[in-house]
C-alpha cells in the first residue's frame, strides 16, 4: 500500500491547520488549538494527520495551511518540515479563501498538480483504508481534471452536527474504489432527517476533504466566485498579501464553490473508516471508548473507581480522582478545571461566553 501510494508525485496533500477548536476548551485554546494537542495518543492530532498523509504522497509533497500566528507552533511539532512547506494565511478567512490561496501558491510551483486538502484536527482509525480511499479520489480527479473530488464517510449514527452529501449516478470507470457523482449537499439536519439519512445508503458524511486540480480550482473561482478570484489574481501578481487577502469574505469552500458546481463536476469516493471530527468532548468520548472497547477513558494522571461513561484528562502535576459517578467530562489543566456532564459537553460555548463576560479572557 505505502509503496504504491508513494508513487503519487503528481499530487500534493495540504493539511488544513488553522482552526480554533473552542468546543474542546479548556485543553484547546486560542494559543494552542486542538490540532496542536494530544487527545487520542501521545502524538498531537497534527502529527497523526501528517503520518496519514505520508501514506498517500511523499513527504516532500505534504504542505501545511494555517495562519501566520501558528507558524512557530507548526514547525515545533513537525521539526522536519521546511519553511517552504508552509502555506500560511496572514489572517483566518475561512476554507474558501484558504483553498483559493493554496491553489494559487501550489499552482505556481507545480502547474496543474492535483491537491487533496484534509483536516488536521480529526481522529481516524484505519490509516491504510484512509490512504486507499484518498488515493483513489486523487487518481480519479487526476484522470478527470474538471471534477472536484470529495471523500465521503459512511455514517454510523444520525448526527445532526455534520453535513452530508447525497450520491447520484455511479461512476463506472473509477478504478479499485466505488465512486459517484454528488447529487446534493445537505447541511446539519434535524434528528428525524438525520435518521432517514442513516437508513439511506446514498447519504454520506461530508468531512470536508476535497481533491482538485489547481488549474481547475482557479477556473472555478473565476466563474463562481469572481470577487475572490480577483483578489487571488492580484496576490499572484505581487500585491501585498496581508492587506489584499484581508479583503476576502470569510466563507467556507462548500457554499462558496462546491454547492454551486454542476453535479457532473462533483464526485465522491465513499469510505468506511472509523472517523470523528473531535468536535466536542462527547464525540471524542464516543471515538475513544469504541476504539478501546472500554466504558470510560482516562488520559494522563487520572484514577477512576466505581464509575463508568467518564472522560477524564489529568495533567502532569497532579492526579485527578473520580469516584462513584457516571457520564462526566473532567479536564484538569494548569490553570483551570472543567467538570460537566457528557450530555451538556456540547454546549460549552455558553460557558466560554460567560468567562468572556466575567473578563477571564486569560483562560481562553
Secondary structure, DSSP 8 states (H G I E B T S, - for coil): -HHHHTT-TTEEEEEE-----GGGTTTSBTTB-GGGS-SSSSS-HHHHHHHHHTTTS-GGGEEEEEEGGGHHHHHHHSTT--GGGEEEESS--HHHHHHHHHHHHHHHHSTT-EEEEEESS-EEE-HHHHHHHHHHHHHHHHHSTT-EEEEEEE-SS--SSSEEEEEEEE-TT-TTS--EEEEEEE-S--HHHHHHHHH-TTEEEEEEEEEEEHHHHHHHHHHH-HHHHHHHHHHHTT--HHHHHTTS----HHHHTGGGS-GGGEEEEEE--EEE---SHHHHHHHHHHHHT-SSEEESSEEEES-BS-EEE--SSS-EEEES-BSEEEEE-SS-EEEEETTTGGGHHHHHHHHHHTT-GGG-
